[in-house]
Structure formats: structure tokens, C-alpha cells
Amino acid sequence: MQTFIQLGATTLQIGAVYVLFSLGLTLIFGVMRIVNFVHGHIFAVAALVVAYLLPILVGGGLAAPAAYVVASACGIAVSLALGAIIYLFGFRYFQRDLVGSFILSIGLVLLLDGVLLHVFGGAVRGVPEIFPGSVNIAGAQITVQRLFLCGVAFLMAGILYWTLGHTKLGRALRAVAYDHEAAMMMGVPYARIAFFGFLIASLLAAIAGALIAPVSIVSPVIGTDYLIKGFIAVIIGGLGSVPGAILGSLFVALVETLGGYYFDSSYAAIAIFALVIVVLLFRPKGMMGRA
Amino acid sequence: MLKSTSTISWLVFAGAALLLSLLLQDLYLRSVLNLIAISALLAVSLRFVMLMGELNFAIAAFVGIGAYAAGYMSTAMEVPFWLAILIAGIGTGIVSAAFGAVTLRAKGPYFLLIGFAFTEAIRVAYSKVPALGGTSGMVGIFPPIAMDPWMPFFVMATVIVLLLIFFILERSDFGRVLFAIREKEEVARSVGINTFIYKIATIAFACFAAGIAGGLHAFVNNVISPGDFSYLMAAFALAYVKVGGEDHFFGPILGAIFLVSLSAYSLGFGGDEHFIYGGAIVLVVLLLPKGAVGAIANMRPKKAHVKGGGHAALEQ
């Protein structure tokens, strides 16, 4: 029983970041029909900026939590600026063009790989502990940092869910995802809504990056791993589906946790792929996908 | 089947390429030429699947399967090297047909992303098999010593034969069915074409070529490791297709020649491969959406469309 609670807690911790990450992917796909491989780099930039600034700020005499908040704000701002530039000068011209936008995103991935390696160097960075200590919940040991991560991630997912359901912007996003031409005829400003959708998705990725920095080792290639898992999560859940992304992320995290506990963690990558194939055999559009 | 002008241009280009592969003596230049030939084959294979409207991102995994199969047969079973490459290609084609039979039920973004996931899963799988050398990979994959001076010629000749088959397939009825599948699969089905079989055959042949490319890669490099076959290999192949121009058969080949030469040249100055490829893709996608071949074709005065409107309708 103890083991199950601990495994469940681990699943939620890993899954929390996947949820944030894949919500962005599914939002961008839903609104713009774009497969955005740059998402991993927007995530990585935020994590890298936090890992870069934090030791400097702490060294300058700031308390660790305050330094973390400042560094995170900077990281998220840099990532959002990057997202805005990428949208305005690139993806804006490739909406609903699956192949074209994908090729552009691959080009940007390679380009940013080169840039990040230049700016931050290839070395992995460790980030000092922000919130020390751990708590005991129903017999499972969870560090306070991880608990904080989970809390923020699920809070953000909740806010997004509420925004999509209850605000004017959310309704516009859903209308555009459902049928963008009909939405435009109803007076939804598609170009502006798509831009907002892209920024919200980038914001989610940036928050995920800032959250992961203190609990993981940060390197310029950190995004690729999350990109693979995030896309698998949205394939399982159904591209464009918000509940699908959440469900798929938790599913992937569960397989990874169980695989890592009972076998070797690298077998989890193969197990997850097998899972995708099984899902596709029965539901070619994912569990929550629309035909 | 081939028109006389294309026969002549094929003879000229193939002859020049083969002559170059025989004349080059510098070891570094020979390795660059091998890399260009293998890259061109991958790019054309990727474009062949694009003819039916799908992006085969699993191509990197199939190159890896071919390379590992050829390497294992050569080092552990002492199969003659040309036979090892051939069996590796055929084996890869069979595996890809099974892969296609499952994944081609999905389309577009799903197919693309499954290929991406497959590539990464297979890469983890190699590193788990001790017989394949684990994470550090396989070493000592050599062609016979007598073959060594002829290797660039052998690679080039193999690649040219496969390119010619791709070319003939594209110009044949098979190619027309692929165009039909891309434009409107339902219409192709409505006239009694079993599009699913065509799609699997397309993947199988494209990946047969990818497997051969992998076998050649193994014997040219002598060393292979799981890191060689990441999704970046597919991304690079996509760069060749896009920079050269995807509307024309020779586009990807030109793209491979240009980008591989450029990166080999700039590596001498400490240039970064990712940066060059990424920059080239972004610039071309934003500025020359039809690639280099498309840009050249645009500069020429437009000829009247005599050869029927069919082709014009296919260009979007």
C-alpha cells in the first residue's frame, strides 16, 4: 500500500510538468493546426535562464525563494518574447499548413539548438535547493519543492480549463479550434485569437521550464525529452483535446513511474511507444480525439 | 517510359558523379562525397513518401535498422559486405511494411509524430542490446580491403541505381496514384484503387532505400552508435528536400549537395552543423517557399502548359 501511494505521488509529480507542457502543444494544434516542435525550446529557454540567474542572484545576497521568483519572472519573460517573435515572423504565415509549419519548426529547432549551445554552453547546470525539506502525505515522502511544482502546475491547468470554459477569449479559442471559418464569420478575430493562443501555450511551457529548473539538471537539450513525452501524451489523448492532453500526460507519467520502479527507467521509453501503438490500433485519433 | 531529354540528363549527371567518385583521391573529400550520396538518397526517399502527403519521420529509425543489421551481419556472421547491405535493405523494407500497416491507419500529424516517437524508442532499444554494442555502438564494420579504393564508386553507383528506380516509379502509374492519394484519397478509393496497399508499398520501398543507405553508412563510417540515428537525421533530410525544392525530383539531390558541402566546408572554421541547417531551412521556408529549384524555375519565362493541365492542378 505504501508503495502504491509513493508511486502515485511520483506519477503526479512527473505528470504535473507533462500536463503543463502538453496543454500548450494541444492548444497550438487545436487553434492553428500546427505541430510545434519549438515548444521544447521555449520550455528550455525558461529553465536555462532560471538556472543561469539563480546562482548570480543568490550570490548577490537575495534570499533563495525571492531569487527564484525574480529568476522565474525573467525566464518566463524571455520565453514569451521568443514565442512572440517566432509567431510574428514565422508561424503567422503557416497557419493550417501542417507540412510547411512543421518544416519551419524543425528549422527553428536546429537554429535554436545552435544558439542555446553558444549562449549557455553544453554543460549541465544544477540549481540550488529553493524550498528545503520534505513532507509526509499518507505515508509518501514528497520534497517541498516537488509539492510546490505540482501545486503550481495543477493550478495553471485549472486556470486554463476555467479560462477556456468561462471567458470570452476561451470561447473564441474553442470556436476557432472547432471550425475557424465559421468562427470568423461570427466575428471572431482569428489572427488575434491565434496569437493569444500561441502566447498562452508558450506561457505554459515557460512556467513548466521555470518549475523544472530547481528539481532537475538543466541543459540546452532538456526540451527534446519533454517534447517526445508531451507529443506522445497528446497523441494518446487526441490532438487538440484539452482533457485528452491531461489524461495522456498522466498516463505517460504512470507508465514511466511503474517502468522506472519495476524495471530500468530507460525501458519506459519503449513501453510508452508500445502504449501509443496499442491506443492507435483501437482509436486512430486518440482517446478523446474528434473524427 | 523515360523521355529522351531526361535520359540524356540522367546519363550526364550519373556519368559525372561516377567519374568524380573514381577520380577523387583526397580521403576527406571522398568521405564528403559518400556523405552527399547517402544524404541525397535519404532526401529522395523522404520526398517519395511526401508525394502521398505524409511526412515519414521514422526514416531515421529505418536508416538505423539498416545500419545495425548490416553491421551485425558483417561483424558477427561474416556475411559478404554487399550481401549484408542488400539483406539489411530488404529486412528494413519488411519491418517498415509492418510499421506502416499499423501506423498508416492514422494520418498527417499522427503519422508524423508516431514516426518521431518510433525513432526515439528504437534508439533506446539499441542501447539496451549488448550484442549491438549498447550505448557506445558497434565498431569495426569494414568492407574487404581490396574494395577500399572502390568504395566511393560503389556507394555512388548503388545510390544512382536506387534514385533511378525512384524516378521511374514517380513517373509511372504508381506515382500518379500517390498524387491522387495526396489530393483526395476518397476519390482514388472510389475508382477501386486499394490506397492502403499503395501506401504500405510506398513506405516499404522508401524504407528499403533508407535501409540500404544505413548499410552504406555503416560500411563508410566503420563505426555506428545509437546517437547517429536520432530524429535529427530525419530533420536534416527534410532540410535537403526543402532547400532544394520539393516539387521537382532533383530538388532534394541539389539540396543535399549544397547543404552537405556547406556544412563540411564551414566545419573547417568551427561552424555548427545545427546552426547552418536550421538557418538554411528557416531562410528558405520564409523566402523561397519552393526551394532552390522552384526559384530557378520562376526566373525562366513561363512556357505555355502543353503537357495537359494535370500537373498544374497538383501544384498548390
Boltz contact constraints between the chains, C-beta under 6 A:
constraints:
  - contact:
      token1: [A, 35]
      token2: [B, 109]
      max_distance: 6.0
  - contact:
      token1: [A, 98]
      token2: [B, 108]
      max_distance: 6.0
  - contact:
      token1: [A, 103]
      token2: [B, 238]
      max_distance: 6.0
  - contact:
      token1: [A, 103]
      token2: [B, 242]
      max_distance: 6.0
  - contact:
      token1: [A, 103]
      token2: [B, 285]
      max_distance: 6.0
  - contact:
      token1: [A, 104]
      token2: [B, 285]
      max_distance: 6.0
  - contact:
      token1: [A, 106]
      token2: [B, 235]
      max_distance: 6.0
  - contact:
      token1: [A, 106]
      token2: [B, 238]
      max_distance: 6.0
  - contact:
      token1: [A, 107]
      token2: [B, 278]
      max_distance: 6.0
  - contact:
      token1: [A, 107]
      token2: [B, 281]
      max_distance: 6.0
  - contact:
      token1: [A, 107]
      token2: [B, 282]
      max_distance: 6.0
  - contact:
      token1: [A, 110]
      token2: [B, 274]
      max_distance: 6.0
  - contact:
      token1: [A, 110]
      token2: [B, 277]
      max_distance: 6.0
  - contact:
      token1: [A, 110]
      token2: [B, 278]
      max_distance: 6.0
  - contact:
      token1: [A, 111]
      token2: [B, 278]
      max_distance: 6.0
  - contact:
      token1: [A, 111]
      token2: [B, 279]
      max_distance: 6.0
  - contact:
      token1: [A, 111]
      token2: [B, 282]
      max_distance: 6.0
  - contact:
      token1: [A, 113]
      token2: [B, 274]
      max_distance: 6.0
  - contact:
      token1: [A, 114]
      token2: [B, 272]
      max_distance: 6.0
  - contact:
      token1: [A, 114]
      token2: [B, 274]
      max_distance: 6.0
  - contact:
      token1: [A, 114]
      token2: [B, 275]
      max_distance: 6.0
  - contact:
      token1: [A, 228]
      token2: [B, 120]
      max_distance: 6.0
  - contact:
      token1: [A, 231]
      token2: [B, 113]
      max_distance: 6.0
  - contact:
      token1: [A, 232]
      token2: [B, 117]
      max_distance: 6.0
  - contact:
      token1: [A, 235]
      token2: [B, 113]
      max_distance: 6.0
  - contact:
      token1: [A, 239]
      token2: [B, 109]
      max_distance: 6.0
  - contact:
      token1: [A, 266]
      token2: [B, 124]
      max_distance: 6.0
  - contact:
      token1: [A, 269]
      token2: [B, 121]
      max_distance: 6.0
  - contact:
      token1: [A, 269]
      token2: [B, 124]
      max_distance: 6.0
  - contact:
      token1: [A, 270]
      token2: [B, 121]
      max_distance: 6.0
  - contact:
      token1: [A, 270]
      token2: [B, 124]
      max_distance: 6.0
  - contact:
      token1: [A, 270]
      token2: [B, 125]
      max_distance: 6.0
  - contact:
      token1: [A, 273]
      token2: [B, 117]
      max_distance: 6.0
  - contact:
      token1: [A, 273]
      token2: [B, 121]
      max_distance: 6.0
  - contact:
      token1: [A, 276]
      token2: [B, 117]
      max_distance: 6.0
  - contact:
      token1: [A, 277]
      token2: [B, 102]
      max_distance: 6.0
  - contact:
      token1: [A, 280]
      token2: [B, 106]
      max_distance: 6.0
  - contact:
      token1: [A, 284]
      token2: [B, 105]
      max_distance: 6.0
  - contact:
      token1: [A, 284]
      token2: [B, 106]
      max_distance: 6.0
